[in-house]
Amino acid sequence: MAVWLLLTCLLLAGTPPTKFPIVISGKVVAIKDGDTFEVMHNGKAQTVRLYGIDCPEKSQPFGKAAKQYASQWCFGKTVTVYCQQKKDRYQRYIGKVYVGQQSVNEAMLQAGYAWHFKQYSKDANYAQLEKQAKANKKGLWSVPGAIPPWEWRKK
């Protein structure tokens, strides 16, 4: 049953299960920013970076709002994280985070608190969610001239 649920969630999220072979679950004990959390797993806090999205930096417009929205979604809650095999250069797991059946990655895009990070994700669903948020002027799309965080970090 658990394997079926894992496969169903991943297929519905538009990504082949082989891309996310590691599954961790635990309570979210810290929200570092809109796309980076700490999850208590097996007695140790594991840093998790949300796959396929990039939220505004804390010093950037909507950065604090993105962090707050992420916190409302999952701080103190038990999550399941479907992680890629390799950690990133900062030793963070890269994954899709779920509260129950709900994708936090997708929620961030839908609310307009994240960009689809196309450099690392070709997920058509993520692209569509960003497009809809932009069309509906949600979150960071409510003001003209939003600067993607990967450009902001270059400054």
FENQUI-V93059 format. One record per residue. N is the residue number from 1. RES is the residue in one letter. SS is DSSP state (helix for helix, strand for strand, loop for the rest). BURIAL is # if it has 16 or more other ideal C-beta (glycine too) atoms within 10 Angstrom, else .. Layout:
n=[N | N]
res=[RES | RES]
ss=[SS | SS]
burial=[BURIAL | BURIAL]
This chain:
n=[1 | 2 | 3 | 4 | 5 | 6 | 7 | 8 | 9 | 10 | 11 | 12 | 13 | 14 | 15 | 16 | 17 | 18 | 19 | 20 | 21 | 22 | 23 | 24 | 25 | 26 | 27 | 28 | 29 | 30 | 31 | 32 | 33 | 34 | 35 | 36 | 37 | 38 | 39 | 40 | 41 | 42 | 43 | 44 | 45 | 46 | 47 | 48 | 49 | 50 | 51 | 52 | 53 | 54 | 55 | 56 | 57 | 58 | 59 | 60 | 61 | 62 | 63 | 64 | 65 | 66 | 67 | 68 | 69 | 70 | 71 | 72 | 73 | 74 | 75 | 76 | 77 | 78 | 79 | 80 | 81 | 82 | 83 | 84 | 85 | 86 | 87 | 88 | 89 | 90 | 91 | 92 | 93 | 94 | 95 | 96 | 97 | 98 | 99 | 100 | 101 | 102 | 103 | 104 | 105 | 106 | 107 | 108 | 109 | 110 | 111 | 112 | 113 | 114 | 115 | 116 | 117 | 118 | 119 | 120 | 121 | 122 | 123 | 124 | 125 | 126 | 127 | 128 | 129 | 130 | 131 | 132 | 133 | 134 | 135 | 136 | 137 | 138 | 139 | 140 | 141 | 142 | 143 | 144 | 145 | 146 | 147 | 148 | 149 | 150 | 151 | 152 | 153 | 154 | 155]
res=[M | A | V | W | L | L | L | T | C | L | L | L | A | G | T | P | P | T | K | F | P | I | V | I | S | G | K | V | V | A | I | K | D | G | D | T | F | E | V | M | H | N | G | K | A | Q | T | V | R | L | Y | G | I | D | C | P | E | K | S | Q | P | F | G | K | A | A | K | Q | Y | A | S | Q | W | C | F | G | K | T | V | T | V | Y | C | Q | Q | K | K | D | R | Y | Q | R | Y | I | G | K | V | Y | V | G | Q | Q | S | V | N | E | A | M | L | Q | A | G | Y | A | W | H | F | K | Q | Y | S | K | D | A | N | Y | A | Q | L | E | K | Q | A | K | A | N | K | K | G | L | W | S | V | P | G | A | I | P | P | W | E | W | R | K | K]
ss=[loop | helix | helix | helix | helix | helix | helix | helix | helix | helix | helix | helix | loop | loop | loop | loop | helix | helix | helix | loop | loop | strand | strand | strand | strand | strand | strand | strand | strand | strand | strand | strand | strand | loop | loop | strand | strand | strand | strand | strand | strand | loop | loop | strand | strand | strand | strand | strand | strand | strand | loop | loop | strand | strand | loop | loop | loop | loop | loop | loop | loop | loop | helix | helix | helix | helix | helix | helix | helix | helix | helix | helix | helix | helix | loop | loop | loop | strand | strand | strand | strand | strand | strand | loop | loop | loop | loop | loop | loop | loop | loop | loop | strand | strand | strand | strand | strand | strand | strand | loop | loop | strand | strand | helix | helix | helix | helix | helix | helix | helix | loop | loop | loop | loop | strand | strand | loop | loop | loop | loop | loop | loop | loop | helix | helix | helix | helix | helix | helix | helix | helix | helix | helix | helix | helix | loop | loop | loop | helix | helix | helix | helix | loop | loop | loop | loop | loop | loop | helix | helix | helix | helix | loop | loop | loop]
burial=[. | . | . | . | . | . | . | . | # | # | . | . | # | # | # | . | . | . | . | # | . | . | . | # | . | # | . | # | . | . | # | . | # | # | # | # | # | # | # | # | # | . | . | . | . | # | # | # | # | # | # | # | # | # | # | # | # | . | . | # | . | # | # | . | # | # | # | . | # | # | . | . | # | # | . | . | . | . | # | # | # | # | # | # | . | . | # | . | . | . | . | # | # | # | # | # | # | # | . | . | . | . | # | # | # | # | # | # | # | # | # | # | # | # | # | # | # | . | . | . | # | . | # | . | # | # | # | . | # | # | . | . | # | # | . | . | . | . | # | # | # | . | . | . | . | # | # | . | # | . | . | # | . | . | .]
